[in-house]
Amino acid sequence: MNDRYDRGDGGYGAGPYELVGYDEYGQPVYRQVPAQQAQQATYDPYTPQQGYGYDPYATGQQPPVPSYDTGPPSPSYDDQYGSQAPYDPYGTGIRHGAGHDPYGQAASSGQQPRVAEQTAYIPQQTGPVEHPHAPAHAEEPRDEGERDYHTEQFAFVEEPDGDSEDVIDWLKFTENRTERREEARRRARSRIIALLVVLALIAVGGVGYLWYAGKLPGLSSSGSKPGATTPVGAQKRDVIVVHLHNTGKGGTSTALLVDNTTTKQGSTVLLPNSLALSGDDGSTTTLAKSVDDDGASGTRDQLDTVLGTDIQGTWRLDTPYLQNLVDLVGNIDLDTNTDVPDPDARKKGAEPLVHKGSAQTLSGKMAVAYATYRAPGETQNAQLERFGQVMQGVLRKLSSDPSSATVTVQTLAQILDPPLTDKDLGTFLARLADLAKSGDYKTALLPVQADGTLSAKTSDSVVKDILGGTAKSPDAGSALRVSVQNATGVKDDTEKARVALLNGGFTFLEGGTASGATAASKVVYSDASHKPDATEVAKTLGLPAGSVTKGSVSSGADVSVVLGQDYTPAAS
């Protein structure tokens, strides 16, 4: 129990309180007993009393209870709630009447004036019920020393109205906070659902686009690309031939730049210098010789005849312009397959200009050195493939915007061969640049046989599939057939002789390698009608006129050549 109400003064010194009912929250409601009435009911359990009750220390004689004319008595706790006996919480046997003071204050026996008082009003609760004729109950005997407590002695604390309001406010706050949390959760769920719907729409749209574009994994292939169902010959292609002229060491490298607008595929087709072409007079020549002798238009027409293509223009790209082009696009990155020495190095063993390795960054000078480099013992095809790497690297760095690409071409300040213009070349290169950046670009080497002709079986993958043409090599009998056997002891001399003969318009036949080295070279003919041809062969190879002699030749050849140690290949 709270000490505030254990004392007779209620803990505040204002007098005792008595219970009058309960409020709408189930809390007890008390009223203050007037001071005069409280004094009447004061009881000291240790002093013989003149009022009602009994003295546990007396002889058992019960003195008469004096009557007081104080007006109608106030209903006691027992009268209000029908208690049969006072409540003794400690089992002492002491019973007290109304207004009992547990701390020994004697009850006043004098007559006190009646004090008018008001009973507290409790909503929805009736007033106390009086029981004027409540029967008296017999008192149970108590052991000596036991104290008897009555219910009236105990006061019950009523929570102040402010505390109740605080509780209500706290409940409202908790309820509001809970509602806010639930609302936040509902909003979060709504956002997540909306996000999932957006992602689902994006996924469906992306899959639909990939399906339409033929790029859906598992359902697409090279044959399912746009325009793949169109016959190869009916596909539209734009083709430009580019000739790289090495102004420092001489020689040329040729490639076809192809834009298949039907299948959205770009390609670089590398053309070996030994490719046999037909001249205007019907004679057989090589690509390298045609570039030097026939010029841009003559070579373009001959390529159209041999490959079945329709080349729209020729781009002559000298090495200084290639260097400037690489610098303009901001260097290029590619995987190099060999170390390239610095052509300007004055001593051997100097640091290579280009290092072998992946993702090498090449400046303009480095790109030119790599594109034109041919190591000892390598074929011209190895150098040609490096040129193709450089061209594809340039396209990956070139702008895909036609206007920007045209500005880059104009900055080179080249004089292009008609009918090609700066705008035509810039627009064409921009389309190829876009394909190269997206991965729809490849480089292929045109397979050429030893005599420079094309085999229908080996060339279909390039001539038919990429160029959309049909190979038509010159007749083999239209050119003098020369068989070459290498007796110099240097393996690379066979390839150099082959290139020289093909460039001279002859058909090259592989004669193998001799078992031992021979000091002097020989050029042999069997038919007297071929003596002038044999003399021309010796001149083409740089051999003295005395090396020409009549004798037996290899099967299938018109002239046979045995290269000796006196053979000095021309610089390439």
NUMARVEX-22490 format. One record per residue (C-alpha): residue number from 1; x, y, z. Coordinates in steps of 0.05 Angstrom, whole numbers, padded with zeros to 5 digits, m for minus. Layout:
REM residues N
{atom NUM,{X,Y,Z}}
...
***
This chain:
REM residues 572
{atom 1,{00000,00000,00000}}
{atom 2,{00022,00071,m00012}}
{atom 3,{00042,00108,00052}}
{atom 4,{00007,00169,00027}}
{atom 5,{m00060,00139,00048}}
{atom 6,{m00038,00094,00105}}
{atom 7,{m00038,00152,00154}}
{atom 8,{m00101,00182,00179}}
{atom 9,{m00086,00248,00146}}
{atom 10,{m00083,00217,00077}}
{atom 11,{m00010,00235,00069}}
{atom 12,{m00025,00309,00058}}
{atom 13,{m00047,00331,00128}}
{atom 14,{m00117,00347,00104}}
{atom 15,{m00155,00292,00141}}
{atom 16,{m00176,00222,00125}}
{atom 17,{m00211,00198,00061}}
{atom 18,{m00267,00149,00049}}
{atom 19,{m00286,00109,m00013}}
{atom 20,{m00349,00132,m00049}}
{atom 21,{m00347,00092,m00114}}
{atom 22,{m00308,00080,m00179}}
{atom 23,{m00301,00123,m00242}}
{atom 24,{m00311,00102,m00315}}
{atom 25,{m00240,00074,m00317}}
{atom 26,{m00251,00028,m00257}}
{atom 27,{m00209,00073,m00210}}
{atom 28,{m00234,00083,m00138}}
{atom 29,{m00262,00152,m00120}}
{atom 30,{m00253,00179,m00050}}
{atom 31,{m00278,00239,m00012}}
{atom 32,{m00247,00275,00046}}
{atom 33,{m00280,00265,00114}}
{atom 34,{m00291,00330,00151}}
{atom 35,{m00244,00343,00208}}
{atom 36,{m00298,00342,00263}}
{atom 37,{m00327,00277,00238}}
{atom 38,{m00257,00247,00234}}
{atom 39,{m00243,00265,00306}}
{atom 40,{m00307,00230,00327}}
{atom 41,{m00285,00166,00295}}
{atom 42,{m00213,00168,00318}}
{atom 43,{m00193,00105,00354}}
{atom 44,{m00134,00086,00396}}
{atom 45,{m00127,00011,00401}}
{atom 46,{m00083,00018,00462}}
{atom 47,{m00130,00061,00504}}
{atom 48,{m00198,00041,00532}}
{atom 49,{m00250,00072,00489}}
{atom 50,{m00317,00101,00504}}
{atom 51,{m00342,00090,00434}}
{atom 52,{m00362,00027,00399}}
{atom 53,{m00314,m00030,00391}}
{atom 54,{m00278,m00067,00447}}
{atom 55,{m00215,m00060,00488}}
{atom 56,{m00170,m00121,00480}}
{atom 57,{m00134,m00104,00545}}
{atom 58,{m00198,m00095,00587}}
{atom 59,{m00231,m00148,00631}}
{atom 60,{m00282,m00165,00580}}
{atom 61,{m00333,m00114,00603}}
{atom 62,{m00363,m00077,00545}}
{atom 63,{m00381,m00006,00565}}
{atom 64,{m00444,00021,00536}}
{atom 65,{m00439,00061,00474}}
{atom 66,{m00462,00132,00484}}
{atom 67,{m00510,00161,00435}}
{atom 68,{m00494,00222,00395}}
{atom 69,{m00544,00266,00365}}
{atom 70,{m00504,00287,00305}}
{atom 71,{m00555,00276,00253}}
{atom 72,{m00562,00218,00207}}
{atom 73,{m00500,00176,00207}}
{atom 74,{m00457,00172,00145}}
{atom 75,{m00459,00104,00113}}
{atom 76,{m00399,00063,00133}}
{atom 77,{m00359,00018,00086}}
{atom 78,{m00397,m00042,00112}}
{atom 79,{m00463,m00007,00102}}
{atom 80,{m00446,00011,00030}}
{atom 81,{m00420,m00055,00007}}
{atom 82,{m00452,m00104,00056}}
{atom 83,{m00389,m00129,00090}}
{atom 84,{m00405,m00179,00145}}
{atom 85,{m00342,m00167,00185}}
{atom 86,{m00286,m00117,00184}}
{atom 87,{m00223,m00137,00146}}
{atom 88,{m00164,m00156,00190}}
{atom 89,{m00104,m00162,00142}}
{atom 90,{m00055,m00180,00197}}
{atom 91,{m00098,m00227,00238}}
{atom 92,{m00090,m00189,00303}}
{atom 93,{m00162,m00195,00325}}
{atom 94,{m00169,m00120,00333}}
{atom 95,{m00230,m00092,00300}}
{atom 96,{m00238,m00019,00287}}
{atom 97,{m00295,00024,00268}}
{atom 98,{m00300,00079,00216}}
{atom 99,{m00248,00132,00221}}
{atom 100,{m00199,00086,00257}}
{atom 101,{m00129,00114,00266}}
{atom 102,{m00079,00057,00263}}
{atom 103,{m00026,00099,00296}}
{atom 104,{m00062,00105,00364}}
{atom 105,{m00098,00171,00360}}
{atom 106,{m00157,00170,00408}}
{atom 107,{m00226,00181,00380}}
{atom 108,{m00261,00241,00406}}
{atom 109,{m00322,00227,00449}}
{atom 110,{m00349,00297,00447}}
{atom 111,{m00408,00318,00407}}
{atom 112,{m00385,00350,00342}}
{atom 113,{m00425,00396,00298}}
{atom 114,{m00448,00366,00233}}
{atom 115,{m00410,00391,00174}}
{atom 116,{m00446,00396,00108}}
{atom 117,{m00408,00358,00054}}
{atom 118,{m00419,00336,m00017}}
{atom 119,{m00412,00267,m00044}}
{atom 120,{m00367,00262,m00106}}
{atom 121,{m00407,00250,m00169}}
{atom 122,{m00384,00191,m00211}}
{atom 123,{m00412,00186,m00282}}
{atom 124,{m00456,00126,m00295}}
{atom 125,{m00452,00103,m00222}}
{atom 126,{m00507,00105,m00171}}
{atom 127,{m00496,00133,m00101}}
{atom 128,{m00481,00091,m00041}}
{atom 129,{m00535,00044,m00019}}
{atom 130,{m00555,00049,00054}}
{atom 131,{m00571,m00012,00096}}
{atom 132,{m00602,00016,00160}}
{atom 133,{m00619,m00052,00188}}
{atom 134,{m00556,m00091,00172}}
{atom 135,{m00551,m00148,00222}}
{atom 136,{m00494,m00149,00269}}
{atom 137,{m00447,m00208,00264}}
{atom 138,{m00414,m00243,00320}}
{atom 139,{m00342,m00227,00333}}
{atom 140,{m00294,m00284,00331}}
{atom 141,{m00248,m00286,00391}}
{atom 142,{m00177,m00264,00377}}
{atom 143,{m00114,m00283,00412}}
{atom 144,{m00084,m00232,00457}}
{atom 145,{m00036,m00187,00419}}
{atom 146,{m00071,m00195,00354}}
{atom 147,{m00092,m00132,00318}}
{atom 148,{m00157,m00126,00280}}
{atom 149,{m00158,m00082,00220}}
{atom 150,{m00221,m00058,00185}}
{atom 151,{m00229,m00045,00112}}
{atom 152,{m00243,00027,00127}}
{atom 153,{m00172,00035,00151}}
{atom 154,{m00144,00025,00081}}
{atom 155,{m00146,00079,00028}}
{atom 156,{m00136,00065,m00046}}
{atom 157,{m00097,00112,m00089}}
{atom 158,{m00132,00142,m00148}}
{atom 159,{m00089,00160,m00207}}
{atom 160,{m00091,00235,m00218}}
{atom 161,{m00128,00259,m00279}}
{atom 162,{m00063,00285,m00310}}
{atom 163,{m00033,00215,m00307}}
{atom 164,{m00094,00186,m00341}}
{atom 165,{m00089,00238,m00395}}
{atom 166,{m00015,00222,m00404}}
{atom 167,{m00031,00149,m00412}}
{atom 168,{m00085,00165,m00463}}
{atom 169,{m00037,00211,m00500}}
{atom 170,{00017,00157,m00499}}
{atom 171,{m00032,00106,m00526}}
{atom 172,{m00052,00154,m00581}}
{atom 173,{00021,00169,m00597}}
{atom 174,{00037,00095,m00599}}
{atom 175,{m00023,00082,m00643}}
{atom 176,{m00004,00139,m00690}}
{atom 177,{00067,00116,m00694}}
{atom 178,{00045,00046,m00710}}
{atom 179,{m00001,00072,m00764}}
{atom 180,{00056,00113,m00793}}
{atom 181,{00100,00052,m00794}}
{atom 182,{00046,00011,m00828}}
{atom 183,{00037,00067,m00879}}
{atom 184,{00112,00070,m00892}}
{atom 185,{00112,m00006,m00902}}
{atom 186,{00053,00000,m00950}}
{atom 187,{00089,00054,m00989}}
{atom 188,{00153,00014,m00991}}
{atom 189,{00115,m00047,m01017}}
{atom 190,{00082,m00004,m01070}}
{atom 191,{00149,00024,m01093}}
{atom 192,{00179,m00045,m01096}}
{atom 193,{00121,m00071,m01136}}
{atom 194,{00125,m00012,m01184}}
{atom 195,{00200,m00023,m01191}}
{atom 196,{00190,m00096,m01206}}
{atom 197,{00138,m00080,m01258}}
{atom 198,{00185,m00030,m01292}}
{atom 199,{00242,m00080,m01291}}
{atom 200,{00197,m00133,m01320}}
{atom 201,{00176,m00086,m01376}}
{atom 202,{00248,m00069,m01391}}
{atom 203,{00267,m00142,m01392}}
{atom 204,{00210,m00160,m01439}}
{atom 205,{00228,m00101,m01484}}
{atom 206,{00301,m00121,m01484}}
{atom 207,{00286,m00193,m01501}}
{atom 208,{00239,m00170,m01555}}
{atom 209,{00292,m00125,m01585}}
{atom 210,{00345,m00180,m01582}}
{atom 211,{00296,m00228,m01615}}
{atom 212,{00280,m00178,m01670}}
{atom 213,{00354,m00162,m01680}}
{atom 214,{00372,m00235,m01682}}
{atom 215,{00419,m00229,m01623}}
{atom 216,{00382,m00270,m01572}}
{atom 217,{00430,m00322,m01542}}
{atom 218,{00411,m00393,m01559}}
{atom 219,{00363,m00371,m01613}}
{atom 220,{00409,m00329,m01656}}
{atom 221,{00469,m00347,m01699}}
{atom 222,{00508,m00317,m01755}}
{atom 223,{00455,m00341,m01803}}
{atom 224,{00399,m00306,m01763}}
{atom 225,{00428,m00236,m01770}}
{atom 226,{00389,m00184,m01808}}
{atom 227,{00390,m00199,m01882}}
{atom 228,{00420,m00268,m01871}}
{atom 229,{00363,m00300,m01909}}
{atom 230,{00378,m00256,m01969}}
{atom 231,{00419,m00293,m02022}}
{atom 232,{00493,m00276,m02018}}
{atom 233,{00494,m00248,m02088}}
{atom 234,{00434,m00203,m02074}}
{atom 235,{00463,m00171,m02012}}
{atom 236,{00484,m00099,m02019}}
{atom 237,{00557,m00082,m02006}}
{atom 238,{00598,m00018,m02009}}
{atom 239,{00671,m00033,m02025}}
{atom 240,{00732,00012,m02026}}
{atom 241,{00803,m00011,m02042}}
{atom 242,{00860,00019,m02001}}
{atom 243,{00933,00017,m02024}}
{atom 244,{00986,00029,m01971}}
{atom 245,{01048,00057,m02004}}
{atom 246,{01112,00051,m01964}}
{atom 247,{01148,00115,m01984}}
{atom 248,{01209,00097,m01943}}
{atom 249,{01228,00027,m01966}}
{atom 250,{01182,00019,m02025}}
{atom 251,{01128,m00033,m02038}}
{atom 252,{01053,m00033,m02029}}
{atom 253,{01000,m00068,m01988}}
{atom 254,{00928,m00075,m02012}}
{atom 255,{00863,m00088,m01975}}
{atom 256,{00789,m00083,m01990}}
{atom 257,{00744,m00047,m01940}}
{atom 258,{00674,m00078,m01944}}
{atom 259,{00609,m00053,m01914}}
{atom 260,{00553,m00104,m01922}}
{atom 261,{00492,m00059,m01911}}
{atom 262,{00445,m00118,m01915}}
{atom 263,{00475,m00160,m01859}}
{atom 264,{00506,m00102,m01821}}
{atom 265,{00575,m00133,m01824}}
{atom 266,{00641,m00099,m01837}}
{atom 267,{00704,m00133,m01864}}
{atom 268,{00775,m00121,m01885}}
{atom 269,{00798,m00168,m01940}}
{atom 270,{00874,m00172,m01947}}
{atom 271,{00899,m00182,m02018}}
{atom 272,{00968,m00214,m02027}}
{atom 273,{01014,m00179,m02077}}
{atom 274,{01021,m00245,m02114}}
{atom 275,{00948,m00245,m02134}}
{atom 276,{00946,m00257,m02210}}
{atom 277,{00908,m00205,m02250}}
{atom 278,{00893,m00198,m02324}}
{atom 279,{00919,m00137,m02359}}
{atom 280,{00882,m00096,m02411}}
{atom 281,{00918,m00132,m02466}}
{atom 282,{00901,m00200,m02438}}
{atom 283,{00969,m00212,m02408}}
{atom 284,{00977,m00237,m02337}}
{atom 285,{01005,m00192,m02283}}
{atom 286,{01006,m00188,m02207}}
{atom 287,{00972,m00142,m02160}}
{atom 288,{01036,m00109,m02138}}
{atom 289,{01058,m00096,m02210}}
{atom 290,{00989,m00071,m02229}}
{atom 291,{00989,m00020,m02172}}
{atom 292,{01056,00007,m02196}}
{atom 293,{01042,00006,m02271}}
{atom 294,{00967,00012,m02282}}
{atom 295,{00948,00062,m02229}}
{atom 296,{00885,00066,m02188}}
{atom 297,{00832,00057,m02241}}
{atom 298,{00868,00001,m02278}}
{atom 299,{00879,m00040,m02215}}
{atom 300,{00808,m00029,m02192}}
{atom 301,{00780,m00055,m02257}}
{atom 302,{00826,m00116,m02256}}
{atom 303,{00805,m00133,m02185}}
{atom 304,{00732,m00128,m02205}}
{atom 305,{00746,m00177,m02261}}
{atom 306,{00783,m00228,m02218}}
{atom 307,{00739,m00223,m02155}}
{atom 308,{00672,m00208,m02186}}
{atom 309,{00663,m00145,m02143}}
{atom 310,{00640,m00074,m02155}}
{atom 311,{00692,m00029,m02122}}
{atom 312,{00665,00043,m02114}}
{atom 313,{00731,00078,m02101}}
{atom 314,{00806,00075,m02089}}
{atom 315,{00841,00105,m02028}}
{atom 316,{00915,00114,m02035}}
{atom 317,{00944,00117,m01966}}
{atom 318,{01018,00134,m01963}}
{atom 319,{01054,00117,m01898}}
{atom 320,{01061,00191,m01876}}
{atom 321,{00985,00198,m01881}}
{atom 322,{00975,00133,m01842}}
{atom 323,{01019,00161,m01787}}
{atom 324,{00979,00226,m01785}}
{atom 325,{00914,00187,m01785}}
{atom 326,{00934,00146,m01724}}
{atom 327,{00956,00209,m01688}}
{atom 328,{00890,00243,m01704}}
{atom 329,{00847,00188,m01674}}
{atom 330,{00890,00188,m01611}}
{atom 331,{00935,00126,m01620}}
{atom 332,{00910,00055,m01628}}
{atom 333,{00910,m00007,m01584}}
{atom 334,{00923,m00077,m01611}}
{atom 335,{00957,m00143,m01596}}
{atom 336,{01025,m00144,m01630}}
{atom 337,{01055,m00210,m01652}}
{atom 338,{01128,m00189,m01658}}
{atom 339,{01180,m00138,m01636}}
{atom 340,{01192,m00085,m01688}}
{atom 341,{01259,m00050,m01689}}
{atom 342,{01263,00025,m01695}}
{atom 343,{01278,00041,m01768}}
{atom 344,{01315,00104,m01747}}
{atom 345,{01361,00068,m01698}}
{atom 346,{01434,00078,m01716}}
{atom 347,{01462,00018,m01680}}
{atom 348,{01441,m00054,m01672}}
{atom 349,{01413,m00080,m01608}}
{atom 350,{01374,m00016,m01595}}
{atom 351,{01308,m00018,m01558}}
{atom 352,{01251,m00041,m01604}}
{atom 353,{01203,00012,m01626}}
{atom 354,{01144,m00036,m01618}}
{atom 355,{01142,m00091,m01566}}
{atom 356,{01107,m00157,m01574}}
{atom 357,{01048,m00165,m01528}}
{atom 358,{00974,m00155,m01517}}
{atom 359,{00938,m00087,m01514}}
{atom 360,{00998,m00048,m01539}}
{atom 361,{00986,00026,m01551}}
{atom 362,{01017,00049,m01616}}
{atom 363,{01029,00120,m01638}}
{atom 364,{01029,00140,m01711}}
{atom 365,{01102,00125,m01722}}
{atom 366,{01097,00058,m01685}}
{atom 367,{01035,00039,m01725}}
{atom 368,{01070,00052,m01792}}
{atom 369,{01131,00011,m01770}}
{atom 370,{01087,m00047,m01748}}
{atom 371,{01042,m00045,m01810}}
{atom 372,{01101,m00048,m01858}}
{atom 373,{01148,m00094,m01819}}
{atom 374,{01167,m00161,m01849}}
{atom 375,{01216,m00203,m01809}}
{atom 376,{01270,m00244,m01842}}
{atom 377,{01241,m00310,m01868}}
{atom 378,{01169,m00286,m01864}}
{atom 379,{01121,m00285,m01923}}
{atom 380,{01088,m00223,m01948}}
{atom 381,{01024,m00249,m01917}}
{atom 382,{01052,m00238,m01847}}
{atom 383,{01065,m00165,m01861}}
{atom 384,{00997,m00159,m01894}}
{atom 385,{00962,m00185,m01832}}
{atom 386,{00996,m00132,m01790}}
{atom 387,{00971,m00079,m01837}}
{atom 388,{00901,m00107,m01828}}
{atom 389,{00909,m00102,m01752}}
{atom 390,{00928,m00029,m01757}}
{atom 391,{00869,m00013,m01803}}
{atom 392,{00819,m00045,m01756}}
{atom 393,{00851,m00010,m01697}}
{atom 394,{00842,00057,m01732}}
{atom 395,{00769,00042,m01746}}
{atom 396,{00756,00027,m01673}}
{atom 397,{00783,00095,m01653}}
{atom 398,{00752,00135,m01710}}
{atom 399,{00687,00173,m01697}}
{atom 400,{00623,00139,m01717}}
{atom 401,{00593,00207,m01734}}
{atom 402,{00597,00219,m01810}}
{atom 403,{00611,00293,m01801}}
{atom 404,{00667,00282,m01751}}
{atom 405,{00698,00227,m01793}}
{atom 406,{00695,00272,m01854}}
{atom 407,{00732,00326,m01816}}
{atom 408,{00786,00276,m01798}}
{atom 409,{00794,00256,m01871}}
{atom 410,{00797,00329,m01892}}
{atom 411,{00850,00343,m01839}}
{atom 412,{00895,00293,m01874}}
{atom 413,{00896,00340,m01934}}
{atom 414,{00900,00282,m01983}}
{atom 415,{00885,00287,m02057}}
{atom 416,{00838,00229,m02069}}
{atom 417,{00829,00192,m02134}}
{atom 418,{00763,00208,m02168}}
{atom 419,{00707,00193,m02161}}
{atom 420,{00721,00186,m02086}}
{atom 421,{00710,00250,m02046}}
{atom 422,{00726,00270,m01975}}
{atom 423,{00653,00266,m01955}}
{atom 424,{00644,00198,m01988}}
{atom 425,{00705,00169,m01953}}
{atom 426,{00688,00201,m01886}}
{atom 427,{00616,00174,m01887}}
{atom 428,{00640,00105,m01909}}
{atom 429,{00693,00101,m01854}}
{atom 430,{00643,00125,m01802}}
{atom 431,{00597,00066,m01817}}
{atom 432,{00655,00017,m01813}}
{atom 433,{00677,00049,m01747}}
{atom 434,{00608,00037,m01718}}
{atom 435,{00611,m00036,m01738}}
{atom 436,{00682,m00044,m01711}}
{atom 437,{00662,m00016,m01643}}
{atom 438,{00602,m00061,m01638}}
{atom 439,{00642,m00124,m01654}}
{atom 440,{00610,m00135,m01723}}
{atom 441,{00676,m00130,m01759}}
{atom 442,{00727,m00181,m01781}}
{atom 443,{00791,m00186,m01821}}
{atom 444,{00804,m00242,m01872}}
{atom 445,{00862,m00260,m01917}}
{atom 446,{00847,m00279,m01988}}
{atom 447,{00876,m00348,m02000}}
{atom 448,{00920,m00347,m02062}}
{atom 449,{00957,m00407,m02092}}
{atom 450,{01031,m00409,m02107}}
{atom 451,{01020,m00387,m02179}}
{atom 452,{00977,m00328,m02156}}
{atom 453,{00911,m00357,m02178}}
{atom 454,{00849,m00370,m02137}}
{atom 455,{00820,m00438,m02121}}
{atom 456,{00744,m00439,m02122}}
{atom 457,{00745,m00487,m02063}}
{atom 458,{00790,m00444,m02018}}
{atom 459,{00767,m00375,m02040}}
{atom 460,{00692,m00384,m02033}}
{atom 461,{00695,m00366,m01958}}
{atom 462,{00722,m00297,m01977}}
{atom 463,{00703,m00283,m02050}}
{atom 464,{00632,m00310,m02046}}
{atom 465,{00613,m00300,m01973}}
{atom 466,{00646,m00233,m01960}}
{atom 467,{00652,m00201,m02028}}
{atom 468,{00592,m00235,m02060}}
{atom 469,{00630,m00249,m02123}}
{atom 470,{00659,m00307,m02163}}
{atom 471,{00733,m00320,m02171}}
{atom 472,{00757,m00315,m02243}}
{atom 473,{00832,m00323,m02245}}
{atom 474,{00870,m00314,m02311}}
{atom 475,{00884,m00377,m02351}}
{atom 476,{00947,m00412,m02327}}
{atom 477,{00973,m00418,m02399}}
{atom 478,{00971,m00344,m02410}}
{atom 479,{01034,m00332,m02368}}
{atom 480,{01104,m00363,m02372}}
{atom 481,{01111,m00417,m02319}}
{atom 482,{01176,m00414,m02281}}
{atom 483,{01200,m00469,m02233}}
{atom 484,{01248,m00446,m02178}}
{atom 485,{01294,m00491,m02137}}
{atom 486,{01331,m00460,m02078}}
{atom 487,{01405,m00478,m02073}}
{atom 488,{01428,m00416,m02036}}
{atom 489,{01424,m00445,m01967}}
{atom 490,{01376,m00389,m01946}}
{atom 491,{01304,m00411,m01940}}
{atom 492,{01275,m00342,m01947}}
{atom 493,{01305,m00334,m02017}}
{atom 494,{01250,m00378,m02048}}
{atom 495,{01196,m00331,m02024}}
{atom 496,{01233,m00270,m02049}}
{atom 497,{01243,m00301,m02117}}
{atom 498,{01169,m00319,m02120}}
{atom 499,{01148,m00248,m02106}}
{atom 500,{01196,m00221,m02158}}
{atom 501,{01171,m00269,m02211}}
{atom 502,{01098,m00257,m02196}}
{atom 503,{01108,m00183,m02198}}
{atom 504,{01142,m00193,m02265}}
{atom 505,{01081,m00227,m02293}}
{atom 506,{01106,m00298,m02290}}
{atom 507,{01073,m00359,m02261}}
{atom 508,{01113,m00387,m02203}}
{atom 509,{01122,m00461,m02191}}
{atom 510,{01153,m00489,m02128}}
{atom 511,{01215,m00530,m02146}}
{atom 512,{01236,m00547,m02075}}
{atom 513,{01303,m00540,m02040}}
{atom 514,{01368,m00571,m02063}}
{atom 515,{01406,m00619,m02018}}
{atom 516,{01468,m00575,m02021}}
{atom 517,{01487,m00504,m02037}}
{atom 518,{01508,m00485,m02108}}
{atom 519,{01555,m00428,m02122}}
{atom 520,{01526,m00403,m02188}}
{atom 521,{01454,m00395,m02209}}
{atom 522,{01425,m00424,m02273}}
{atom 523,{01365,m00407,m02317}}
{atom 524,{01347,m00465,m02364}}
{atom 525,{01300,m00468,m02423}}
{atom 526,{01284,m00530,m02466}}
{atom 527,{01251,m00498,m02526}}
{atom 528,{01288,m00447,m02567}}
{atom 529,{01225,m00406,m02571}}
{atom 530,{01231,m00394,m02496}}
{atom 531,{01302,m00367,m02497}}
{atom 532,{01278,m00294,m02496}}
{atom 533,{01232,m00312,m02438}}
{atom 534,{01290,m00344,m02400}}
{atom 535,{01332,m00282,m02410}}
{atom 536,{01274,m00240,m02382}}
{atom 537,{01269,m00286,m02322}}
{atom 538,{01344,m00278,m02307}}
{atom 539,{01337,m00203,m02312}}
{atom 540,{01276,m00203,m02266}}
{atom 541,{01315,m00243,m02213}}
{atom 542,{01377,m00200,m02220}}
{atom 543,{01419,m00257,m02248}}
{atom 544,{01473,m00247,m02301}}
{atom 545,{01457,m00260,m02374}}
{atom 546,{01509,m00316,m02374}}
{atom 547,{01467,m00357,m02327}}
{atom 548,{01417,m00371,m02384}}
{atom 549,{01428,m00439,m02417}}
{atom 550,{01391,m00492,m02456}}
{atom 551,{01375,m00557,m02421}}
{atom 552,{01320,m00599,m02390}}
{atom 553,{01267,m00565,m02348}}
{atom 554,{01221,m00588,m02293}}
{atom 555,{01155,m00620,m02311}}
{atom 556,{01100,m00570,m02326}}
{atom 557,{01148,m00511,m02329}}
{atom 558,{01171,m00470,m02389}}
{atom 559,{01235,m00446,m02354}}
{atom 560,{01272,m00475,m02294}}
{atom 561,{01314,m00434,m02245}}
{atom 562,{01366,m00459,m02196}}
{atom 563,{01383,m00404,m02147}}
{atom 564,{01456,m00405,m02127}}
{atom 565,{01495,m00367,m02076}}
{atom 566,{01506,m00310,m02125}}
{atom 567,{01432,m00293,m02121}}
{atom 568,{01420,m00227,m02087}}
{atom 569,{01346,m00214,m02072}}
{atom 570,{01319,m00145,m02085}}
{atom 571,{01303,m00105,m02023}}
{atom 572,{01230,m00109,m02004}}
***
